[in-house]
């Protein structure tokens, strides 16, 4: 409980303008979504926050989910990941968008920048951070969408239906372990796919009837098993039939919530169309975080931040290059 409240206060202080050095070790590492990618040291973390504050000077942190726990074992990854204390958060940066950000034109109006994080805590300070910021969704809010239309629904992510995703002074590792085991059961069922029949993935029993699936921009949100299959699962399986899990750096449960994430989380070959992009045959990896909310022992909500710009770049499509062209700055040389 101490670590959860402590890190919650540290992260909110940074959002309010405190020097990140108050929360991070000097040699901290940060893995962020494209185009930041791997950043090393406190000065790099300061620069990232300075970029955010320049474009969003009145930024306010709005957590929807804030969890703590010790990571369960994943034999596919570094043994040092097991049992390390982790914090996971999902939410928005709410702000006025006053200066262009990463080439995205300022709207001079209110925006909700979707974010998710995982933090490894050592001696009451953060040693490692994994951060994804949904810049594609920000492009959508700014009216400069650079890709094919989403199959799922766009829009701001809501918080959990029970409004209990942020309890900084409370942890529940026992219920959290049960939540995590349910999620692992669902993951195992997904791995049973015979390559032909969706029902060979016998994961229906792990979800509520009308579960909500909130994927990152490019994929969008869907409802229930049929919506999930139509808007995400079938296009994904056709595009990446050889996909396989690559391991998790975080696997925690806290009450009726669980989080898994990998860097990469999935590896695959791009052999079918995806997000409007024709197949390239290239090997790619995917940076994904999954936040799960359980109700009555079943998964009722799943938020899936995913680094689509990084995926697209590996498939030969640079969304930031496309954005520059759309804004009157085309490449004039090879």
C-alpha atoms as a printed R data frame, in Angstrom:
    type eleno elety resid chain resno       x       y       z
1   ATOM     1    CA   UNK     A     1   0.000   0.000   0.000
2   ATOM     2    CA   UNK     A     2   2.834   2.385   0.824
3   ATOM     3    CA   UNK     A     3   4.380   2.079  -2.647
4   ATOM     4    CA   UNK     A     4   1.044   2.573  -4.394
5   ATOM     5    CA   UNK     A     5   0.214   5.842  -2.638
6   ATOM     6    CA   UNK     A     6   3.833   7.011  -2.780
7   ATOM     7    CA   UNK     A     7   4.172   6.552  -6.557
8   ATOM     8    CA   UNK     A     8   0.672   7.942  -7.148
9   ATOM     9    CA   UNK     A     9   1.744  11.155  -5.379
10  ATOM    10    CA   UNK     A    10   5.082  11.294  -7.231
11  ATOM    11    CA   UNK     A    11   3.459  10.942 -10.666
12  ATOM    12    CA   UNK     A    12   0.827  13.572  -9.921
13  ATOM    13    CA   UNK     A    13   3.536  15.935  -8.690
14  ATOM    14    CA   UNK     A    14   5.417  15.561 -12.003
15  ATOM    15    CA   UNK     A    15   2.222  16.325 -13.902
16  ATOM    16    CA   UNK     A    16   1.856  19.473 -11.806
17  ATOM    17    CA   UNK     A    17   5.359  20.632 -12.700
18  ATOM    18    CA   UNK     A    18   7.755  18.974 -10.245
19  ATOM    19    CA   UNK     A    19  11.184  17.965 -11.520
20  ATOM    20    CA   UNK     A    20  11.033  14.275 -12.591
21  ATOM    21    CA   UNK     A    21  14.209  13.765 -10.543
22  ATOM    22    CA   UNK     A    22  12.004  13.755  -7.442
23  ATOM    23    CA   UNK     A    23  10.455  10.487  -8.678
24  ATOM    24    CA   UNK     A    24  13.188   8.851 -10.801
25  ATOM    25    CA   UNK     A    25  16.679   7.511 -10.228
26  ATOM    26    CA   UNK     A    26  19.310   9.454 -12.167
27  ATOM    27    CA   UNK     A    27  20.032   6.452 -14.416
28  ATOM    28    CA   UNK     A    28  16.374   5.489 -14.915
29  ATOM    29    CA   UNK     A    29  15.363   3.979 -18.243
30  ATOM    30    CA   UNK     A    30  12.154   4.810 -20.095
31  ATOM    31    CA   UNK     A    31  10.688   2.809 -22.988
32  ATOM    32    CA   UNK     A    32   8.086   4.951 -24.740
33  ATOM    33    CA   UNK     A    33   5.908   4.530 -27.812
34  ATOM    34    CA   UNK     A    34   7.196   5.629 -31.207
35  ATOM    35    CA   UNK     A    35   8.737   8.106 -31.975
36  ATOM    36    CA   UNK     A    36  10.387   8.376 -28.510
37  ATOM    37    CA   UNK     A    37  11.312   4.684 -28.161
38  ATOM    38    CA   UNK     A    38  14.101   3.957 -25.653
39  ATOM    39    CA   UNK     A    39  15.232   6.867 -23.492
40  ATOM    40    CA   UNK     A    40  18.018   6.671 -20.913
41  ATOM    41    CA   UNK     A    41  18.627   8.862 -17.880
42  ATOM    42    CA   UNK     A    42  16.842  11.600 -16.017
43  ATOM    43    CA   UNK     A    43  17.655  14.310 -18.589
44  ATOM    44    CA   UNK     A    44  15.847  12.373 -21.324
45  ATOM    45    CA   UNK     A    45  12.808  11.977 -19.060
46  ATOM    46    CA   UNK     A    46  12.898  15.707 -18.329
47  ATOM    47    CA   UNK     A    47  12.928  16.458 -22.066
48  ATOM    48    CA   UNK     A    48   9.880  14.305 -22.680
49  ATOM    49    CA   UNK     A    49   7.950  16.124 -19.978
50  ATOM    50    CA   UNK     A    50   9.161  19.493 -21.282
51  ATOM    51    CA   UNK     A    51   7.806  18.599 -24.740
52  ATOM    52    CA   UNK     A    52   4.447  17.701 -23.215
53  ATOM    53    CA   UNK     A    53   4.293  20.846 -21.116
54  ATOM    54    CA   UNK     A    54   5.218  23.086 -24.066
55  ATOM    55    CA   UNK     A    55   2.281  21.836 -26.147
56  ATOM    56    CA   UNK     A    56  -0.111  21.275 -23.236
57  ATOM    57    CA   UNK     A    57   0.837  23.918 -20.637
58  ATOM    58    CA   UNK     A    58  -2.257  23.425 -18.475
59  ATOM    59    CA   UNK     A    59  -2.010  19.625 -18.520
60  ATOM    60    CA   UNK     A    60  -3.850  17.681 -15.843
61  ATOM    61    CA   UNK     A    61  -3.358  14.013 -15.087
62  ATOM    62    CA   UNK     A    62  -6.627  12.029 -15.063
63  ATOM    63    CA   UNK     A    63  -6.143   8.414 -13.935
64  ATOM    64    CA   UNK     A    64  -8.833   5.863 -14.784
65  ATOM    65    CA   UNK     A    65  -6.985   2.820 -13.421
66  ATOM    66    CA   UNK     A    66  -4.090   2.765 -10.944
67  ATOM    67    CA   UNK     A    67  -2.796  -0.597  -9.739
68  ATOM    68    CA   UNK     A    68   0.082  -2.062  -7.737
69  ATOM    69    CA   UNK     A    69   1.493  -5.534  -7.285
70  ATOM    70    CA   UNK     A    70   4.463  -7.840  -7.573
71  ATOM    71    CA   UNK     A    71   4.909  -9.349 -11.024
72  ATOM    72    CA   UNK     A    72   3.973 -12.992 -11.479
73  ATOM    73    CA   UNK     A    73   6.455 -15.254 -13.244
74  ATOM    74    CA   UNK     A    74   6.717 -15.442 -17.020
75  ATOM    75    CA   UNK     A    75   9.229 -18.118 -18.028
76  ATOM    76    CA   UNK     A    76   9.644 -16.492 -21.464
77  ATOM    77    CA   UNK     A    77  11.302 -13.392 -20.017
78  ATOM    78    CA   UNK     A    78  14.134 -12.265 -17.743
79  ATOM    79    CA   UNK     A    79  13.837 -13.974 -14.310
80  ATOM    80    CA   UNK     A    80  14.558 -10.564 -12.754
81  ATOM    81    CA   UNK     A    81  11.049  -9.482 -13.818
82  ATOM    82    CA   UNK     A    82   9.456 -11.990 -11.423
83  ATOM    83    CA   UNK     A    83   8.254 -10.593  -8.091
84  ATOM    84    CA   UNK     A    84   9.482  -7.068  -8.722
85  ATOM    85    CA   UNK     A    85   7.191  -4.303  -7.397
86  ATOM    86    CA   UNK     A    86   5.272  -2.657 -10.229
87  ATOM    87    CA   UNK     A    87   2.770   0.156 -10.680
88  ATOM    88    CA   UNK     A    88   0.422   0.276 -13.676
89  ATOM    89    CA   UNK     A    89  -1.781   3.192 -14.699
90  ATOM    90    CA   UNK     A    90  -4.153   4.039 -17.521
91  ATOM    91    CA   UNK     A    91  -5.866   7.341 -18.141
92  ATOM    92    CA   UNK     A    92  -5.689  10.683 -19.930
93  ATOM    93    CA   UNK     A    93  -3.737  13.883 -19.957
94  ATOM    94    CA   UNK     A    94  -6.431  16.529 -20.137
95  ATOM    95    CA   UNK     A    95  -5.222  19.867 -21.467
96  ATOM    96    CA   UNK     A    96  -5.533  22.725 -23.918
97  ATOM    97    CA   UNK     A    97  -3.527  21.930 -27.072
98  ATOM    98    CA   UNK     A    98  -1.721  25.234 -27.722
99  ATOM    99    CA   UNK     A    99   1.442  24.288 -29.660
100 ATOM   100    CA   UNK     A   100   2.026  21.616 -32.302
101 ATOM   101    CA   UNK     A   101   3.139  18.280 -30.864
102 ATOM   102    CA   UNK     A   102   5.178  15.728 -32.819
103 ATOM   103    CA   UNK     A   103   3.976  17.407 -36.005
104 ATOM   104    CA   UNK     A   104   0.322  17.252 -34.953
105 ATOM   105    CA   UNK     A   105  -1.315  20.672 -35.369
106 ATOM   106    CA   UNK     A   106  -2.480  22.433 -32.232
107 ATOM   107    CA   UNK     A   107  -6.253  22.773 -31.951
108 ATOM   108    CA   UNK     A   108  -6.211  25.541 -29.296
109 ATOM   109    CA   UNK     A   109  -9.021  23.598 -27.650
110 ATOM   110    CA   UNK     A   110  -9.411  20.866 -25.058
111 ATOM   111    CA   UNK     A   111  -7.966  17.425 -25.773
112 ATOM   112    CA   UNK     A   112  -7.783  14.133 -23.884
113 ATOM   113    CA   UNK     A   113  -4.434  12.460 -24.587
114 ATOM   114    CA   UNK     A   114  -4.694   8.721 -23.870
115 ATOM   115    CA   UNK     A   115  -1.802   7.264 -21.884
116 ATOM   116    CA   UNK     A   116  -0.780   4.108 -20.070
117 ATOM   117    CA   UNK     A   117   2.257   3.357 -17.939
118 ATOM   118    CA   UNK     A   118   4.077   0.656 -16.018
119 ATOM   119    CA   UNK     A   119   6.739   1.558 -13.450
120 ATOM   120    CA   UNK     A   120   9.319  -0.591 -11.682
121 ATOM   121    CA   UNK     A   121  10.030   0.822  -8.226
122 ATOM   122    CA   UNK     A   122  13.375   0.435  -6.433
123 ATOM   123    CA   UNK     A   123  14.011   2.065  -3.041
124 ATOM   124    CA   UNK     A   124  10.922   4.285  -3.332
125 ATOM   125    CA   UNK     A   125  11.956   5.720  -6.706
126 ATOM   126    CA   UNK     A   126  11.208   4.668 -10.273
127 ATOM   127    CA   UNK     A   127  13.972   2.709 -11.996
128 ATOM   128    CA   UNK     A   128  12.151   1.754 -15.215
129 ATOM   129    CA   UNK     A   129   9.099   3.161 -16.965
130 ATOM   130    CA   UNK     A   130   7.139   1.787 -19.915
131 ATOM   131    CA   UNK     A   131   4.940   4.497 -21.417
132 ATOM   132    CA   UNK     A   132   2.522   4.558 -24.321
133 ATOM   133    CA   UNK     A   133   0.889   7.746 -25.557
134 ATOM   134    CA   UNK     A   134  -1.810   7.338 -28.209
135 ATOM   135    CA   UNK     A   135  -0.619   9.908 -30.732
136 ATOM   136    CA   UNK     A   136  -2.892   8.452 -33.409
137 ATOM   137    CA   UNK     A   137  -5.891   9.317 -31.263
138 ATOM   138    CA   UNK     A   138  -4.512  12.837 -30.831
139 ATOM   139    CA   UNK     A   139  -4.268  13.097 -34.640
140 ATOM   140    CA   UNK     A   140  -7.905  12.065 -34.828
141 ATOM   141    CA   UNK     A   141  -8.864  14.772 -32.316
142 ATOM   142    CA   UNK     A   142  -6.857  17.299 -34.362
143 ATOM   143    CA   UNK     A   143  -8.618  16.330 -37.609
144 ATOM   144    CA   UNK     A   144  -5.521  14.936 -39.373
145 ATOM   145    CA   UNK     A   145  -6.163  11.184 -39.428
146 ATOM   146    CA   UNK     A   146  -3.395   9.610 -41.606
147 ATOM   147    CA   UNK     A   147  -4.644   6.028 -42.024
148 ATOM   148    CA   UNK     A   148  -7.597   3.996 -43.294
149 ATOM   149    CA   UNK     A   149 -10.782   4.399 -41.190
150 ATOM   150    CA   UNK     A   150 -10.983   2.321 -38.014
151 ATOM   151    CA   UNK     A   151 -13.207  -0.752 -38.036
152 ATOM   152    CA   UNK     A   152 -14.018  -0.282 -34.346
153 ATOM   153    CA   UNK     A   153 -15.464   2.835 -32.728
154 ATOM   154    CA   UNK     A   154 -13.259   5.867 -32.028
155 ATOM   155    CA   UNK     A   155 -13.675   8.059 -28.967
156 ATOM   156    CA   UNK     A   156 -12.464   8.805 -25.466
157 ATOM   157    CA   UNK     A   157 -11.852   5.775 -23.262
158 ATOM   158    CA   UNK     A   158 -14.271   5.603 -20.326
159 ATOM   159    CA   UNK     A   159 -13.133   4.461 -16.904
160 ATOM   160    CA   UNK     A   160 -14.226   1.160 -15.359
161 ATOM   161    CA   UNK     A   161 -17.962   0.632 -15.061
162 ATOM   162    CA   UNK     A   162 -17.674   0.304 -11.269
163 ATOM   163    CA   UNK     A   163 -15.711   3.562 -10.841
164 ATOM   164    CA   UNK     A   164 -13.196   1.867  -8.547
165 ATOM   165    CA   UNK     A   165 -10.130   1.782 -10.756
166 ATOM   166    CA   UNK     A   166  -8.191   4.319  -8.663
167 ATOM   167    CA   UNK     A   167  -7.748   3.370  -4.998
168 ATOM   168    CA   UNK     A   168  -4.286   4.719  -4.068
169 ATOM   169    CA   UNK     A   169  -4.529   3.669  -0.417
170 ATOM   170    CA   UNK     A   170  -5.808   0.149  -1.005
171 ATOM   171    CA   UNK     A   171  -4.412  -2.993  -2.603
172 ATOM   172    CA   UNK     A   172  -5.980  -6.440  -2.783
173 ATOM   173    CA   UNK     A   173  -3.340  -8.972  -3.841
174 ATOM   174    CA   UNK     A   174  -5.484 -12.022  -2.996
175 ATOM   175    CA   UNK     A   175  -8.383 -11.071  -5.283
176 ATOM   176    CA   UNK     A   176  -5.802  -9.738  -7.718
177 ATOM   177    CA   UNK     A   177  -4.180 -13.183  -7.974
178 ATOM   178    CA   UNK     A   178  -7.571 -14.678  -8.881
179 ATOM   179    CA   UNK     A   179  -8.116 -11.937 -11.478
180 ATOM   180    CA   UNK     A   180  -4.705 -12.630 -12.973
181 ATOM   181    CA   UNK     A   181  -5.349 -16.395 -13.172
182 ATOM   182    CA   UNK     A   182  -8.616 -15.751 -15.028
183 ATOM   183    CA   UNK     A   183  -6.753 -13.598 -17.542
184 ATOM   184    CA   UNK     A   184  -4.100 -16.314 -17.950
185 ATOM   185    CA   UNK     A   185  -6.857 -18.832 -18.635
186 ATOM   186    CA   UNK     A   186  -8.201 -16.585 -21.366
187 ATOM   187    CA   UNK     A   187  -4.708 -16.162 -22.843
188 ATOM   188    CA   UNK     A   188  -4.243 -19.953 -22.897
189 ATOM   189    CA   UNK     A   189  -7.572 -20.380 -24.700
190 ATOM   190    CA   UNK     A   190  -6.519 -17.847 -27.359
191 ATOM   191    CA   UNK     A   191  -3.418 -19.945 -27.909
192 ATOM   192    CA   UNK     A   192  -5.522 -23.002 -28.784
193 ATOM   193    CA   UNK     A   193  -6.519 -21.665 -32.214
194 ATOM   194    CA   UNK     A   194  -6.410 -24.437 -34.838
195 ATOM   195    CA   UNK     A   195  -6.016 -21.949 -37.685
196 ATOM   196    CA   UNK     A   196  -9.504 -22.609 -39.070
197 ATOM   197    CA   UNK     A   197 -12.338 -22.271 -36.560
198 ATOM   198    CA   UNK     A   198 -12.656 -19.317 -34.166
199 ATOM   199    CA   UNK     A   199 -14.498 -21.567 -31.712
200 ATOM   200    CA   UNK     A   200 -11.315 -23.617 -31.316
201 ATOM   201    CA   UNK     A   201 -10.218 -20.671 -29.155
202 ATOM   202    CA   UNK     A   202 -12.561 -21.570 -26.339
203 ATOM   203    CA   UNK     A   203 -12.286 -18.253 -24.506
204 ATOM   204    CA   UNK     A   204 -15.971 -17.269 -24.497
205 ATOM   205    CA   UNK     A   205 -16.394 -18.495 -20.899
206 ATOM   206    CA   UNK     A   206 -13.841 -15.967 -19.607
207 ATOM   207    CA   UNK     A   207 -15.821 -12.893 -20.762
208 ATOM   208    CA   UNK     A   208 -19.141 -11.372 -19.752
209 ATOM   209    CA   UNK     A   209 -21.774 -11.372 -22.498
210 ATOM   210    CA   UNK     A   210 -21.461  -7.669 -23.320
211 ATOM   211    CA   UNK     A   211 -17.804  -7.052 -22.495
212 ATOM   212    CA   UNK     A   212 -16.223  -3.877 -23.820
213 ATOM   213    CA   UNK     A   213 -12.944  -3.970 -25.698
214 ATOM   214    CA   UNK     A   214 -11.193  -0.590 -25.918
215 ATOM   215    CA   UNK     A   215  -8.273  -0.869 -28.348
216 ATOM   216    CA   UNK     A   216  -5.958   1.939 -29.351
217 ATOM   217    CA   UNK     A   217  -6.641   4.293 -32.253
218 ATOM   218    CA   UNK     A   218  -6.419   2.482 -35.568
219 ATOM   219    CA   UNK     A   219  -8.410  -0.454 -34.172
220 ATOM   220    CA   UNK     A   220 -11.063   1.203 -32.000
221 ATOM   221    CA   UNK     A   221 -13.621  -0.104 -29.518
222 ATOM   222    CA   UNK     A   222 -16.024  -3.028 -29.822
223 ATOM   223    CA   UNK     A   223 -18.685  -4.711 -27.704
224 ATOM   224    CA   UNK     A   224 -19.268  -8.388 -27.017
225 ATOM   225    CA   UNK     A   225 -17.697 -11.419 -28.658
226 ATOM   226    CA   UNK     A   226 -19.175 -10.755 -32.107
227 ATOM   227    CA   UNK     A   227 -17.953  -7.158 -32.077
228 ATOM   228    CA   UNK     A   228 -14.508  -8.240 -30.897
229 ATOM   229    CA   UNK     A   229 -14.287 -10.848 -33.651
230 ATOM   230    CA   UNK     A   230 -15.526  -8.560 -36.417
231 ATOM   231    CA   UNK     A   231 -13.600  -5.406 -35.595
232 ATOM   232    CA   UNK     A   232 -10.328  -6.814 -34.299
233 ATOM   233    CA   UNK     A   233  -9.797 -10.562 -33.941
234 ATOM   234    CA   UNK     A   234 -10.567 -11.721 -37.498
235 ATOM   235    CA   UNK     A   235  -8.606  -8.893 -39.224
236 ATOM   236    CA   UNK     A   236  -5.701  -9.530 -36.827
237 ATOM   237    CA   UNK     A   237  -5.641 -13.314 -37.394
238 ATOM   238    CA   UNK     A   238  -5.779 -12.869 -41.175
239 ATOM   239    CA   UNK     A   239  -2.939 -10.360 -41.074
240 ATOM   240    CA   UNK     A   240  -0.715 -12.240 -38.617
241 ATOM   241    CA   UNK     A   241  -1.537 -15.967 -38.692
242 ATOM   242    CA   UNK     A   242   1.792 -16.962 -37.112
243 ATOM   243    CA   UNK     A   243   1.546 -14.495 -34.216
244 ATOM   244    CA   UNK     A   244   3.021 -15.626 -30.926
245 ATOM   245    CA   UNK     A   245   3.463 -14.148 -27.475
246 ATOM   246    CA   UNK     A   246   6.945 -12.818 -26.737
247 ATOM   247    CA   UNK     A   247   6.676 -12.494 -22.953
248 ATOM   248    CA   UNK     A   248   5.664  -9.918 -20.378
249 ATOM   249    CA   UNK     A   249   7.646  -7.443 -18.299
250 ATOM   250    CA   UNK     A   250   4.616  -6.885 -16.061
251 ATOM   251    CA   UNK     A   251   2.005  -9.381 -14.832
252 ATOM   252    CA   UNK     A   252   0.104  -8.068 -11.839
253 ATOM   253    CA   UNK     A   253  -3.319  -8.324 -10.235
254 ATOM   254    CA   UNK     A   254  -4.891  -5.853  -7.814
255 ATOM   255    CA   UNK     A   255  -8.463  -6.521  -6.740
256 ATOM   256    CA   UNK     A   256 -10.748  -7.026  -9.720
257 ATOM   257    CA   UNK     A   257  -8.049  -5.814 -12.119
258 ATOM   258    CA   UNK     A   258  -5.057  -7.336 -13.893
259 ATOM   259    CA   UNK     A   259  -2.376  -6.026 -16.242
260 ATOM   260    CA   UNK     A   260  -0.073  -7.770 -18.692
261 ATOM   261    CA   UNK     A   261   2.347  -6.112 -21.096
262 ATOM   262    CA   UNK     A   262   5.411  -6.869 -23.182
263 ATOM   263    CA   UNK     A   263   8.055  -4.903 -25.068
264 ATOM   264    CA   UNK     A   264   7.436  -6.564 -27.459
265 ATOM   265    CA   UNK     A   265   4.369  -8.499 -26.379
266 ATOM   266    CA   UNK     A   266   3.650 -10.204 -29.718
267 ATOM   267    CA   UNK     A   267   5.828 -11.144 -32.693
268 ATOM   268    CA   UNK     A   268   4.421 -12.047 -36.105
269 ATOM   269    CA   UNK     A   269   4.788 -11.968 -39.889
270 ATOM   270    CA   UNK     A   270   2.661  -9.467 -41.813
271 ATOM   271    CA   UNK     A   271   1.074 -11.804 -44.399
272 ATOM   272    CA   UNK     A   272  -2.425 -10.307 -44.746
273 ATOM   273    CA   UNK     A   273  -3.947  -6.807 -44.995
274 ATOM   274    CA   UNK     A   274  -4.084  -4.863 -41.749
275 ATOM   275    CA   UNK     A   275  -5.432  -1.362 -41.020
276 ATOM   276    CA   UNK     A   276  -5.647  -0.782 -44.766
277 ATOM   277    CA   UNK     A   277  -2.013  -1.761 -45.341
278 ATOM   278    CA   UNK     A   278  -1.293  -4.483 -47.888
279 ATOM   279    CA   UNK     A   279   0.790  -7.457 -46.687
280 ATOM   280    CA   UNK     A   280   4.546  -7.011 -46.768
281 ATOM   281    CA   UNK     A   281   5.840 -10.391 -45.532
282 ATOM   282    CA   UNK     A   282   7.909  -8.542 -42.948
283 ATOM   283    CA   UNK     A   283   8.592  -9.775 -39.427
284 ATOM   284    CA   UNK     A   284   7.283  -7.288 -36.901
285 ATOM   285    CA   UNK     A   285   6.898  -6.945 -33.165
286 ATOM   286    CA   UNK     A   286   4.103  -5.278 -31.236
287 ATOM   287    CA   UNK     A   287   4.206  -3.173 -28.100
288 ATOM   288    CA   UNK     A   288   0.993  -3.850 -26.216
289 ATOM   289    CA   UNK     A   289  -0.435  -3.275 -22.735
290 ATOM   290    CA   UNK     A   290  -3.619  -4.995 -21.567
291 ATOM   291    CA   UNK     A   291  -5.673  -3.683 -18.648
292 ATOM   292    CA   UNK     A   292  -8.468  -6.023 -17.541
293 ATOM   293    CA   UNK     A   293 -11.480  -5.368 -15.305
294 ATOM   294    CA   UNK     A   294 -13.370  -8.376 -13.959
295 ATOM   295    CA   UNK     A   295 -16.963  -8.558 -12.764
296 ATOM   296    CA   UNK     A   296 -18.314 -11.701 -11.150
297 ATOM   297    CA   UNK     A   297 -15.108 -13.548 -11.968
298 ATOM   298    CA   UNK     A   298 -15.265 -12.762 -15.713
299 ATOM   299    CA   UNK     A   299 -13.604 -10.105 -17.830
300 ATOM   300    CA   UNK     A   300 -16.063  -7.285 -18.417
301 ATOM   301    CA   UNK     A   301 -13.703  -4.632 -19.812
302 ATOM   302    CA   UNK     A   302 -10.350  -4.746 -21.589
303 ATOM   303    CA   UNK     A   303  -8.314  -1.655 -22.495
304 ATOM   304    CA   UNK     A   304  -5.629  -2.371 -25.100
305 ATOM   305    CA   UNK     A   305  -3.159   0.465 -25.705
306 ATOM   306    CA   UNK     A   306  -0.993  -0.565 -28.664
307 ATOM   307    CA   UNK     A   307   1.815   1.262 -30.456
308 ATOM   308    CA   UNK     A   308   0.272   1.325 -33.939
309 ATOM   309    CA   UNK     A   309   2.752   3.923 -35.343
310 ATOM   310    CA   UNK     A   310   5.599   1.547 -34.435
311 ATOM   311    CA   UNK     A   311   3.790  -1.397 -36.060
312 ATOM   312    CA   UNK     A   312   3.046   0.629 -39.194
313 ATOM   313    CA   UNK     A   313   6.661   1.780 -39.488
314 ATOM   314    CA   UNK     A   314   7.815  -1.849 -39.528
315 ATOM   315    CA   UNK     A   315   5.323  -2.462 -42.351
316 ATOM   316    CA   UNK     A   316   6.775   0.418 -44.385
317 ATOM   317    CA   UNK     A   317   4.246   3.116 -43.458
318 ATOM   318    CA   UNK     A   318   5.479   6.154 -41.500
319 ATOM   319    CA   UNK     A   319   2.417   7.911 -40.049
320 ATOM   320    CA   UNK     A   320   4.468  10.977 -39.122
321 ATOM   321    CA   UNK     A   321   5.851  11.247 -42.652
322 ATOM   322    CA   UNK     A   322   2.304  10.963 -43.984
323 ATOM   323    CA   UNK     A   323   1.193  13.682 -41.558
324 ATOM   324    CA   UNK     A   324   3.934  16.019 -42.787
325 ATOM   325    CA   UNK     A   325   2.762  15.472 -46.369
326 ATOM   326    CA   UNK     A   326  -0.854  16.178 -45.392
327 ATOM   327    CA   UNK     A   327   0.258  19.445 -43.786
328 ATOM   328    CA   UNK     A   328   2.035  20.723 -46.916
329 ATOM   329    CA   UNK     A   329   5.546  19.468 -46.142
330 ATOM   330    CA   UNK     A   330   6.020  16.566 -48.628
331 ATOM   331    CA   UNK     A   331   9.376  14.891 -49.152
332 ATOM   332    CA   UNK     A   332  10.922  16.303 -52.321
333 ATOM   333    CA   UNK     A   333  13.839  13.866 -52.548
334 ATOM   334    CA   UNK     A   334  14.302  10.123 -52.105
